[in-house]
Amino acid sequence: MLIADCQFVFYADSIFFMELREIFISNMKQYRKDRKMTQKQMARVLEMDQVMISKLESGNYNPTFKQIHKISR
């Protein structure tokens, strides 16, 4: 039973992480669009590559905590 409980916790944590990721992506896109910025302009401000911004916004890249902190400032 303990193993099943652990699997449930892992599954619940995965769902929570996926929800946070979707919120982060949505907020990042909205922030950029509200300021009428292109991905290239956003990348320049964040000192990142435009390809990285594109991958972040499309959900094809999981940012590191350092990148999340940089973006959130």
DRENDO-1510 file (C-alpha; in Angstrom, 1 decimal, always signed):
<recs>
REC; n; res; u; v; w
REC; 1; MET; +0.0; +0.0; +0.0 .
REC; 2; LEU; +2.9; +2.4; +0.7 .
REC; 3; ILE; +4.1; +2.0; -2.9 .
REC; 4; ALA; +0.7; +2.9; -4.2 .
REC; 5; ASP; +0.6; +5.9; -1.9 .
REC; 6; CYS; +4.0; +7.1; -3.1 .
REC; 7; GLN; +2.9; +6.7; -6.7 .
REC; 8; PHE; -0.2; +8.8; -6.1 .
REC; 9; VAL; +1.9; +11.5; -4.4 .
REC; 10; PHE; +4.3; +11.5; -7.3 .
REC; 11; TYR; +1.4; +11.7; -9.8 .
REC; 12; ALA; -0.3; +14.5; -7.8 .
REC; 13; ASP; +3.1; +16.4; -7.7 .
REC; 14; SER; +3.4; +15.9; -11.5 .
REC; 15; ILE; +0.0; +17.4; -12.1 .
REC; 16; PHE; +0.7; +20.3; -9.8 .
REC; 17; PHE; +4.0; +20.9; -11.6 .
REC; 18; MET; +2.3; +20.8; -15.0 .
REC; 19; GLU; -0.3; +23.3; -13.8 .
REC; 20; LEU; +2.4; +25.7; -12.5 .
REC; 21; ARG; +4.3; +25.3; -15.8 .
REC; 22; GLU; +1.2; +26.2; -17.8 .
REC; 23; ILE; +0.5; +29.3; -15.5 .
REC; 24; PHE; +4.2; +30.4; -15.9 .
REC; 25; ILE; +4.0; +30.0; -19.7 .
REC; 26; SER; +0.7; +31.9; -19.9 .
REC; 27; ASN; +1.9; +34.7; -17.7 .
REC; 28; MET; +5.1; +35.1; -19.6 .
REC; 29; LYS; +3.3; +35.3; -23.0 .
REC; 30; GLN; +0.8; +37.7; -21.6 .
REC; 31; TYR; +3.5; +39.9; -20.1 .
REC; 32; ARG; +5.3; +40.1; -23.4 .
REC; 33; LYS; +2.1; +40.7; -25.5 .
REC; 34; ASP; +0.8; +43.4; -23.0 .
REC; 35; ARG; +4.0; +45.3; -23.7 .
REC; 36; LYS; +3.8; +44.7; -27.4 .
REC; 37; MET; +7.2; +43.0; -27.4 .
REC; 38; THR; +8.4; +40.5; -29.9 .
REC; 39; GLN; +10.2; +37.3; -28.6 .
REC; 40; LYS; +13.4; +38.8; -29.9 .
REC; 41; GLN; +12.9; +42.0; -27.8 .
REC; 42; MET; +12.0; +39.9; -24.8 .
REC; 43; ALA; +15.1; +37.8; -25.3 .
REC; 44; ARG; +17.2; +40.9; -25.4 .
REC; 45; VAL; +15.8; +42.3; -22.1 .
REC; 46; LEU; +16.3; +38.9; -20.4 .
REC; 47; GLU; +19.7; +38.4; -22.0 .
REC; 48; MET; +18.5; +35.1; -23.5 .
REC; 49; ASP; +18.3; +33.7; -27.0 .
REC; 50; GLN; +15.1; +34.2; -29.0 .
REC; 51; VAL; +14.9; +30.5; -29.6 .
REC; 52; MET; +14.9; +29.9; -25.9 .
REC; 53; ILE; +11.9; +32.3; -25.5 .
REC; 54; SER; +10.1; +30.5; -28.2 .
REC; 55; LYS; +10.8; +27.1; -26.6 .
REC; 56; LEU; +9.7; +28.4; -23.2 .
REC; 57; GLU; +6.4; +29.9; -24.6 .
REC; 58; SER; +5.6; +26.7; -26.6 .
REC; 59; GLY; +6.2; +24.5; -23.6 .
REC; 60; ASN; +9.1; +22.7; -25.3 .
REC; 61; TYR; +11.7; +23.6; -22.6 .
REC; 62; ASN; +11.6; +23.4; -18.9 .
REC; 63; PRO; +13.5; +26.4; -17.5 .
REC; 64; THR; +15.9; +26.1; -14.6 .
REC; 65; PHE; +15.2; +27.8; -11.3 .
REC; 66; LYS; +17.8; +30.4; -12.2 .
REC; 67; GLN; +16.0; +31.2; -15.5 .
REC; 68; ILE; +12.7; +31.4; -13.8 .
REC; 69; HIS; +14.1; +33.8; -11.3 .
REC; 70; LYS; +15.6; +35.9; -14.0 .
REC; 71; ILE; +12.4; +36.0; -16.0 .
REC; 72; SER; +10.3; +36.8; -12.9 .
REC; 73; ARG; +12.2; +40.0; -12.0 .
</recs>
